[in-house]
Amino acid sequence: MAKHVIMVEGMSCDHCKHAVETAVQENKDVVKVEAFPAEDKVDVEVLNDAALEDVKQRIYDAGYDVKS
């Protein structure tokens, strides 16, 4: 398992937090996810680092810009 911090622009409220977390959790390799709108970041723990690109795409598809 590996922990990653993804910087995300556009999250501003609890609705944003929930939308991002829900989208990321749809990836079967995600063990844990927590979004922090005030800090523009998402902490994610995955079973396989290869899942990271899919996680970033899911955040983008939910309407948020991934900075890293």
GROMACS elastic network, one bead per residue, 0.5 to 0.9 nm:
[ bonds ]
;  ai    aj funct       b0    kb
    1    31     6  0.82867   500
    1    45     6  0.67027   500
    1    46     6  0.55585   500
    1    48     6  0.64050   500
    1    49     6  0.79440   500
    2    44     6  0.83349   500
    2    45     6  0.55179   500
    2    46     6  0.55248   500
    2    47     6  0.65193   500
    2    48     6  0.72222   500
    2    49     6  0.68173   500
    3    32     6  0.89138   500
    3    43     6  0.71864   500
    3    44     6  0.57593   500
    3    46     6  0.65331   500
    3    49     6  0.89701   500
    4    42     6  0.82279   500
    4    43     6  0.58769   500
    4    44     6  0.53470   500
    4    45     6  0.62217   500
    4    46     6  0.80748   500
    4    52     6  0.84220   500
    5    41     6  0.65751   500
    5    42     6  0.57135   500
    5    44     6  0.63692   500
    5    45     6  0.88263   500
    5    68     6  0.85174   500
    6    40     6  0.85294   500
    6    41     6  0.55736   500
    6    42     6  0.51041   500
    6    43     6  0.64130   500
    6    44     6  0.76313   500
    6    56     6  0.78171   500
    6    66     6  0.71235   500
    6    67     6  0.73432   500
    6    68     6  0.58093   500
    7    39     6  0.84953   500
    7    40     6  0.57554   500
    7    42     6  0.63418   500
    7    43     6  0.88259   500
    7    65     6  0.85463   500
    7    66     6  0.59962   500
    7    67     6  0.51747   500
    7    68     6  0.55355   500
    8    11     6  0.71918   500
    8    37     6  0.83761   500
    8    39     6  0.88451   500
    8    40     6  0.51124   500
    8    41     6  0.53494   500
    8    42     6  0.69494   500
    8    59     6  0.81797   500
    8    60     6  0.89051   500
    8    64     6  0.65808   500
    8    65     6  0.55534   500
    8    67     6  0.55812   500
    8    68     6  0.76324   500
    9    12     6  0.87541   500
    9    37     6  0.85277   500
    9    40     6  0.57747   500
    9    41     6  0.80201   500
    9    64     6  0.60295   500
    9    65     6  0.50445   500
    9    66     6  0.63721   500
    9    67     6  0.69376   500
   10    16     6  0.81261   500
   10    37     6  0.81162   500
   10    40     6  0.76360   500
   10    63     6  0.80228   500
   10    64     6  0.54408   500
   10    65     6  0.65624   500
   11    14     6  0.84605   500
   11    15     6  0.84976   500
   11    16     6  0.51453   500
   11    17     6  0.67531   500
   11    20     6  0.84738   500
   11    35     6  0.87677   500
   11    36     6  0.81772   500
   11    38     6  0.77534   500
   11    40     6  0.65992   500
   11    41     6  0.87477   500
   11    64     6  0.70180   500
   12    15     6  0.81244   500
   12    16     6  0.62386   500
   12    17     6  0.79314   500
   12    37     6  0.53325   500
   12    38     6  0.67865   500
   12    40     6  0.83805   500
   13    16     6  0.52881   500
   13    17     6  0.64265   500
   13    18     6  0.88377   500
   13    37     6  0.63105   500
   13    38     6  0.80970   500
   14    18     6  0.61408   500
   14    19     6  0.85282   500
   14    37     6  0.76699   500
   15    18     6  0.51557   500
   15    19     6  0.61105   500
   15    20     6  0.86592   500
   16    19     6  0.50623   500
   16    20     6  0.61580   500
   16    21     6  0.85022   500
   16    35     6  0.85714   500
   16    37     6  0.73123   500
   16    64     6  0.88359   500
   17    20     6  0.54102   500
   17    21     6  0.61381   500
   17    22     6  0.85268   500
   17    34     6  0.78957   500
   17    35     6  0.53794   500
   17    36     6  0.67994   500
   17    37     6  0.62892   500
   17    42     6  0.88909   500
   18    21     6  0.51608   500
   18    22     6  0.59335   500
   18    23     6  0.84771   500
   18    35     6  0.79077   500
   19    22     6  0.52614   500
   19    23     6  0.61685   500
   19    24     6  0.86688   500
   19    59     6  0.86368   500
   19    62     6  0.69265   500
   20    23     6  0.51890   500
   20    24     6  0.61571   500
   20    25     6  0.85746   500
   20    34     6  0.86501   500
   20    35     6  0.69573   500
   20    42     6  0.83481   500
   20    58     6  0.80711   500
   20    59     6  0.58645   500
   20    62     6  0.66487   500
   20    63     6  0.87912   500
   20    64     6  0.81765   500
   21    24     6  0.52236   500
   21    25     6  0.60751   500
   21    26     6  0.88558   500
   21    33     6  0.61138   500
   21    34     6  0.63104   500
   21    35     6  0.63809   500
   21    42     6  0.83710   500
   21    59     6  0.85568   500
   22    25     6  0.52304   500
   22    26     6  0.66951   500
   22    33     6  0.89220   500
   23    26     6  0.55887   500
   23    27     6  0.78982   500
   23    55     6  0.81468   500
   23    58     6  0.58193   500
   23    59     6  0.65251   500
   23    61     6  0.84594   500
   23    62     6  0.67554   500
   24    27     6  0.59359   500
   24    30     6  0.72668   500
   24    33     6  0.71742   500
   24    44     6  0.84281   500
   24    54     6  0.85854   500
   24    55     6  0.55807   500
   24    56     6  0.81335   500
   24    58     6  0.60844   500
   24    59     6  0.66852   500
   25    28     6  0.71587   500
   25    29     6  0.84755   500
   25    30     6  0.60206   500
   25    31     6  0.80074   500
   25    32     6  0.77072   500
   25    33     6  0.70679   500
   25    55     6  0.85558   500
   26    29     6  0.87266   500
   26    30     6  0.78664   500
   26    55     6  0.88041   500
   26    58     6  0.85245   500
   27    30     6  0.56828   500
   27    51     6  0.75912   500
   27    54     6  0.75469   500
   27    55     6  0.69081   500
   27    58     6  0.85507   500
   28    31     6  0.80148   500
   28    46     6  0.88815   500
   28    47     6  0.88411   500
   28    51     6  0.87132   500
   29    45     6  0.85710   500
   29    46     6  0.54258   500
   29    47     6  0.51778   500
   29    48     6  0.63771   500
   29    49     6  0.88770   500
   29    51     6  0.64220   500
   30    33     6  0.72359   500
   30    44     6  0.71473   500
   30    45     6  0.59700   500
   30    47     6  0.64093   500
   30    48     6  0.83446   500
   30    51     6  0.77935   500
   30    52     6  0.89632   500
   30    55     6  0.83361   500
   31    44     6  0.76555   500
   31    45     6  0.54126   500
   31    46     6  0.53673   500
   31    47     6  0.66685   500
   32    43     6  0.80250   500
   32    44     6  0.57005   500
   32    45     6  0.50715   500
   32    46     6  0.71695   500
   33    42     6  0.70565   500
   33    43     6  0.56580   500
   33    45     6  0.63870   500
   33    46     6  0.88056   500
   34    41     6  0.86893   500
   34    42     6  0.57621   500
   34    43     6  0.53020   500
   34    44     6  0.65667   500
   35    39     6  0.87622   500
   35    40     6  0.80188   500
   35    41     6  0.60822   500
   35    43     6  0.62479   500
   35    44     6  0.84413   500
   36    39     6  0.54790   500
   36    40     6  0.60710   500
   36    41     6  0.53641   500
   36    42     6  0.59503   500
   36    43     6  0.80186   500
   37    41     6  0.65671   500
   37    42     6  0.81402   500
   38    41     6  0.80334   500
   39    42     6  0.86481   500
   44    52     6  0.88176   500
   44    55     6  0.87593   500
   45    48     6  0.89523   500
   46    49     6  0.64629   500
   46    50     6  0.88211   500
   46    51     6  0.69679   500
   46    52     6  0.75247   500
   47    50     6  0.88209   500
   47    51     6  0.79311   500
   48    51     6  0.57216   500
   48    52     6  0.78096   500
   49    52     6  0.55144   500
   49    53     6  0.83767   500
   50    53     6  0.66711   500
   50    54     6  0.79474   500
   51    54     6  0.53376   500
   51    55     6  0.62497   500
   51    56     6  0.88391   500
   52    56     6  0.62653   500
   52    57     6  0.86435   500
   53    56     6  0.51352   500
   53    57     6  0.62218   500
   53    58     6  0.86613   500
   54    58     6  0.61537   500
   54    59     6  0.87017   500
   55    58     6  0.51058   500
   55    59     6  0.63928   500
   55    60     6  0.87438   500
   56    59     6  0.51534   500
   56    60     6  0.62850   500
   56    61     6  0.86299   500
   56    65     6  0.89825   500
   56    66     6  0.65814   500
   56    68     6  0.86237   500
   57    61     6  0.60059   500
   57    62     6  0.85252   500
   57    66     6  0.83916   500
   58    62     6  0.61575   500
   58    63     6  0.88455   500
   59    62     6  0.51093   500
   59    63     6  0.67801   500
   59    64     6  0.58721   500
   59    65     6  0.74246   500
   59    66     6  0.71329   500
   60    63     6  0.52696   500
   60    65     6  0.55846   500
   60    66     6  0.64109   500
   61    64     6  0.72045   500
